Amino acid sequence: MGFLKKLFGGGSAPSRDDGLYVYIKLARGGEIVRLRINPGSELNPNEDETGYVSRKYVVGPRSYQRAEGTFHFNANRQIVSVELEGGEVSTEEEWQAQEANNEVSN
């Protein structure tokens, strides 16, 4: 039974989320998407090996609109710049407001 709890996340130990979150506002429709980047598996060394880069497709879960992003990180795995095609960087507050508005609408 202990094996199954470990396998499926049972037990009292809280899980730690090391994900890096970026909020993207899609150009078509304006939907804001919360994008999670896993620093353990989704960061690749950049060309001069002074930092990291990650390329991701962003798809709106409601509108299915898409954007493409390239995310640049320093050696400490902190975001230093973002290049987006089909969207722009947004904020967590704007995403939360959108989510609250969607809950009221449903």
N, C-alpha and C positions, 0 to 999 in steps of 0.2 A: 504494500500500500504506500509506503514511503517513497518508493520509486516513482509511482504514478503522480504523487504530489509534486515531486521535483520536475517531472517531465511536463506536466500541464500547469505549472505555476502555483500549485496549492501551497499552503503553509503561511506563516505569519511574516516572513521576511519581505519587506517592500522591494519591488523591482526598481532598479535605477535606470533612468532614461538618459543616455549620453548623447542623444540626437541633437543636431543643430537645426533650428527652425528658421525658415525664411518665409515671409509672407509676400505673395505675388498677386498683383491685380491684373487680370487678363484684359487685354486691349478690347477684345470683342465681348460685350456684355457686362464688363466690369466686375465679374465674380472674383472674390479674393480667395486664394487657395493657400492653405498652410502646407508648406513643403518641408519634409524631414530629410536631412542629410545625415547618414551614418558615418561619423568620422573614422570608425574602425575599418570600414570596407569600401567607402565610396569616394575617398580622397586619393588622388594619384599625384605623384611628384610632378611639379611643373618642369618646363624645359630646362631651366637653369638650376633646378633642384634647390631653390631657396624657399620654396613653399609648396603648396598643393593646388590642384584644380579638380573640379567636379563638374560634369556636364549632365543635365537632367532635362527630361521633358516634363512639362507641367500640364495636367489635364484637370479642368474644372469638374468636380463630381456632380454638379447639377446641370451645367450647360454643355459639358463635353468640349468646350473651347480649349485650345492648346496654346502653349508658349514653349520656347526653348531657352534654357538658361545655361550660362557658364559662370561658375562661382569660383573665385580666386581666394586662397587662404594663405596666411603667413606661416612661418615655421611652427608657431604655437597653435595652429589650426583655428585661427580666428579669421572671419571673413574680412577681406580688405577691399574687394570690388565684385560687382555683379554685372554681367552683360546679359540682357534679355531681348529676345525677339518675340514680339507678340504680347508683351506685358511690361509692367513696371513694378518696382519694389513698393510694398505697402507696409503697414504696421500691424502689430498684434492687436492693438486697440480697434483698428478698423475691421479686422477679421472678426473679433469678438462681437462688435456691433452688428455685423452682417449675420452672424450665427444667431444672435438674440432676436433679430428681426425675422429670421427664417423660422424660429421656434414659435413666434407669435402668429405668423402666417399659417402655420400648419395646424 
